[in-house]
């Protein structure tokens, strides 16, 4: 019996993960693989993005595109956006950036945020996702973030 459980466990380790839903945004030309347990709430009226809610939990994933306005370039916009989070009470615990992407994480009380922004092909556009969740859910959500980060890609190149 023990060997049967060992075999089943080994099979679970080698089987591919269930396919995630791919959200593609035609207006800004980006895509992201949405975790299986997040349900889309419908694209916004102006087509800039969508909110996804985690089933059975009050965690939400926002994915959107935008134009770089009010800042000279993508890097300045990312720095300004991160500062807005800090100004709104998020204690920033991680940040990293290049001229083409920026990521940061923060905590506020029992809540955690993780945001990623990428510059899109062509001047003046970006795509982003933001995941806000409870610290108690880190064990489940952190692996999802590891899959979300590389999945956010430009489709318009």
Number of C-alpha atoms within 10 A of each C-alpha: 6 7 8 9 10 11 12 11 11 11 11 11 10 8 8 8 9 8 10 14 15 14 17 19 21 14 14 22 18 26 20 25 19 23 21 15 15 19 16 17 10 11 16 11 8 7 14 17 24 20 19 20 17 17 12 8 12 10 19 19 22 16 27 23 24 16 16 18 11 9 13 10 15 25 20 14 19 25 15 14 14 21 13 12 16 15 10 10 12 19 16 18 12 10 15 10 15 10 12 14 18 21 21 19 21 20 19 15 10 9 15 22 23 22 22 24 26 26 25 25 17 9 11 15 18 25 26 24 22 20 22 19 22 17 16 11 13 13 9 9 18 14 11 17 19 10 15 18 19 11 15 23 21 19 15 13 9
